[in-house]
Amino acid sequence: MKNIVVIGAGTMGNGIAHTFAQTGFKVNLVDVQEESLQKAMKTIASNLDRIIAKGNLTEEQKAETLSNITTFTRLEDAAGNADLIVEAATENLDLKLKIFAQMDEIAPENCILATNTSSISITKIASVTKRPDKVIGMHFMNPVPVMKLVEIIKGYSTSKETFDRIYKMSENLGKVPVEVNDYPGFVANRILMPMINEAIETLYNGVAGVEEIDTVMKLGMAHPMGPLQLADFIGLDVCLAILNVMYDGFKNPKYAPCPLLVNMVTANKKGIKSGEGFYDYSESKKAEKVSPMFVK
Ligand SMILES: NC(=O)c1ccc[n+]([C@@H]2O[C@H](COP(=O)([O-])OP(=O)(O)OC[C@H]3O[C@@H](n4cnc5c(N)ncnc54)[C@H](O)[C@@H]3O)[C@@H](O)[C@H]2O)c1
């Protein structure tokens, strides 16, 4: 596999494109918004600078990595000779079904179609294609260039050949792949999201404030980051979408999203990507805590 297409240039798409490009693959990065593509290229450049500062990359390697990435706003212009497409667009079932039907039309017959979805059924996504054996989940973690784990999710019809190729590819990227079956939330989010939701519920119930909850989990459980700040990093809209998929998929009230999370997303407080979530990320505030239970 040489030619990679990454669909979606948001939080995850830019990291996935970065990781493939730094390993030497040619990457076509696609987003419907030109602005997201420009922002992604800036983020990749500054993340490469960070790696240079640590002494792990040269200026030449940075230039080569950036030159491996070409940006597109239309999938049909980007996917004609793809060997692997990794979809990392917004976490929305209807959108993903539409994108996969289009990918199936455009991509070469042997191209593997992977999704970075956090929770949506791989089997369902594969069902809109004529190649369900070549559809697979490739769930990277945020920030992609740093985090080692990739959950490799087998849909009901994913072939062993597809699984083996993606497993090997993940190792070639310097990642540690883990085999997982296709059930809502897979492993990572099935365990993580109830914890994040419970942290939000704890805040909602007035048990403790934002910093207090995060401090308990950091100092008490040795988590590198508190659950509320982690939710801000993931994106509160993404957390809400994942919880809804698990709630619908298992028909179990324990996955019901906390009303405070629903309210915050409705008010466009989505965490880092919108500038405010449980913390305020504006330049002047620099990640100062916000008290979302009280109107400022
Ligand atoms: N944020 C995380 O920590 C995280 C971690 C693992 C997996 N994921 C999953 O990765 C995927 C992307 O999440 P994200 O956090 O990067 O979202 P994001 O909101 O940061 O970015 C999504 C991008 O997709 C683009 N997009 C929307 N429709 C498109 C289309 N038809 N074609 C091309 N681009 C399109 C948007 O313009 C946006 O730039 C989701 O499935 C999410 O569940 C997220």
PDBQT file of the ligand as one rigid body, heavy atoms in Angstrom, charges set to zero:
ROOT
HETATM    1  N1  LIG A 301     -11.707  13.463  18.780  1.00  0.00    +0.000 N 
HETATM    2  C1  LIG A 301     -11.193  12.329  19.221  1.00  0.00    +0.000 C 
HETATM    3  O1  LIG A 301     -10.490  12.291  20.233  1.00  0.00    +0.000 OA
HETATM    4  C2  LIG A 301     -11.424  11.051  18.434  1.00  0.00    +0.000 A 
HETATM    5  C3  LIG A 301     -10.643   9.940  18.764  1.00  0.00    +0.000 A 
HETATM    6  C4  LIG A 301     -10.787   8.774  18.011  1.00  0.00    +0.000 A 
HETATM    7  C5  LIG A 301     -11.713   8.745  16.960  1.00  0.00    +0.000 A 
HETATM    8  N2  LIG A 301     -12.468   9.846  16.679  1.00  0.00    +0.000 N 
HETATM    9  C6  LIG A 301     -13.393   9.759  15.529  1.00  0.00    +0.000 C 
HETATM   10  O2  LIG A 301     -12.747  10.363  14.415  1.00  0.00    +0.000 OA
HETATM   11  C7  LIG A 301     -13.739  10.933  13.546  1.00  0.00    +0.000 C 
HETATM   12  C8  LIG A 301     -13.430  12.403  13.371  1.00  0.00    +0.000 C 
HETATM   13  O3  LIG A 301     -13.498  13.031  14.630  1.00  0.00    +0.000 OA
HETATM   14  P1  LIG A 301     -12.801  14.437  14.912  1.00  0.00    +0.000 P 
HETATM   15  O4  LIG A 301     -12.726  14.575  16.370  1.00  0.00    +0.000 OA
HETATM   16  O5  LIG A 301     -11.557  14.565  14.070  1.00  0.00    +0.000 OA
HETATM   17  O6  LIG A 301     -13.931  15.425  14.340  1.00  0.00    +0.000 OA
HETATM   18  P2  LIG A 301     -13.782  16.986  13.930  1.00  0.00    +0.000 P 
HETATM   19  O7  LIG A 301     -15.113  17.585  14.164  1.00  0.00    +0.000 OA
HETATM   20  O8  LIG A 301     -12.593  17.581  14.589  1.00  0.00    +0.000 OA
HETATM   21  O9  LIG A 301     -13.462  16.920  12.351  1.00  0.00    +0.000 OA
HETATM   22  C9  LIG A 301     -14.347  16.364  11.416  1.00  0.00    +0.000 C 
HETATM   23  C10 LIG A 301     -13.969  16.917  10.047  1.00  0.00    +0.000 C 
HETATM   24  O10 LIG A 301     -14.739  16.197   9.065  1.00  0.00    +0.000 OA
HETATM   25  C11 LIG A 301     -15.045  17.115   8.030  1.00  0.00    +0.000 C 
HETATM   26  N3  LIG A 301     -16.146  16.593   7.215  1.00  0.00    +0.000 N 
HETATM   27  C12 LIG A 301     -17.470  16.579   7.469  1.00  0.00    +0.000 A 
HETATM   28  N4  LIG A 301     -18.130  16.013   6.431  1.00  0.00    +0.000 NA
HETATM   29  C13 LIG A 301     -17.194  15.656   5.505  1.00  0.00    +0.000 A 
HETATM   30  C14 LIG A 301     -17.266  15.033   4.226  1.00  0.00    +0.000 A 
HETATM   31  N5  LIG A 301     -18.421  14.656   3.670  1.00  0.00    +0.000 N 
HETATM   32  N6  LIG A 301     -16.101  14.828   3.552  1.00  0.00    +0.000 NA
HETATM   33  C15 LIG A 301     -14.913  15.225   4.087  1.00  0.00    +0.000 A 
HETATM   34  N7  LIG A 301     -14.799  15.820   5.302  1.00  0.00    +0.000 NA
HETATM   35  C16 LIG A 301     -15.927  16.029   6.007  1.00  0.00    +0.000 A 
HETATM   36  C17 LIG A 301     -15.377  18.407   8.779  1.00  0.00    +0.000 C 
HETATM   37  O11 LIG A 301     -15.307  19.528   7.920  1.00  0.00    +0.000 OA
HETATM   38  C18 LIG A 301     -14.302  18.406   9.870  1.00  0.00    +0.000 C 
HETATM   39  O12 LIG A 301     -13.143  19.110   9.453  1.00  0.00    +0.000 OA
HETATM   40  C19 LIG A 301     -15.094  10.661  14.205  1.00  0.00    +0.000 C 
HETATM   41  O13 LIG A 301     -15.640   9.493  13.649  1.00  0.00    +0.000 OA
HETATM   42  C20 LIG A 301     -14.712  10.480  15.665  1.00  0.00    +0.000 C 
HETATM   43  O14 LIG A 301     -15.644   9.691  16.363  1.00  0.00    +0.000 OA
HETATM   44  C21 LIG A 301     -12.332  10.997  17.385  1.00  0.00    +0.000 A 
ENDROOT
TORSDOF 0
